[in-house]
Amino acid sequence: MIHPPYFGDIAHYTVMAKADEIYFESADNFQKQTARNRTYIMGANGLLMFNIPLKHSRNGTRQLTRDIRIENSFPWQDLHWKSLCSAYRSSPYFEFFEDDLQPLFVEKQAFLLDFNMKTILLMFELMKIDGAETFHTDEYRMNPDESYKDYRYLIQSKKIKFKNEPYQQVFDKLDFLPNLCILDLLFNLGPQAKPYLLRQKGI
């Protein structure tokens, strides 16, 4: 069981690449400052955060993640795409995947959960992660059945200290940055991204 993140980090995809079944949490209350609507890439000056702006309820009541709408009056898609191009244009595999990815940053997106699932399914396709059956929860369970491995804690990305195996990153003069957005891995390793994920341990 796992939360659908916005272009999740390597920890998320390590879990999903190894799974036979994936249950996406779709019935939880939205929480701010998590990987539900933010992710981290490597920029020329180090760590760079992407954040999707959201429409929050006017009366301050809690909302389910599946009901959260994206605020499209702010040009976040254009900014995220330009930042990706700037950071990864010189990476080994950016040009192989840019035509597949760019539509996600052009077409207006309404609901956060729907958009996050689009990013996940596209990443599965590009990395050829196709062995797992996928499901969505219809009710929130704080303590799910023991038959499910609960990886929902990974959504608290700022608190996760996953030390994945180092690989060649685009700004090699900087120190290696672990557990970045899965796009960092894809642009740098290309077809070796899936085998890399399957080698990772420690989650």
Secondary structure by P-SEA (a helix, b strand, c coil): cccccccccaaaaaaaaaccbbbcccccccccccccccccccccccbbbbbbbbbcccccccccccccccccccaaaaaaaaaaaaaccccccccccccccccccccccccaaaaaaaaaaaaaaaaccccbbbbbbccccccccccccccccccccccccccccccccccccccccccccaaaaaaacccaaaaaaaacccc
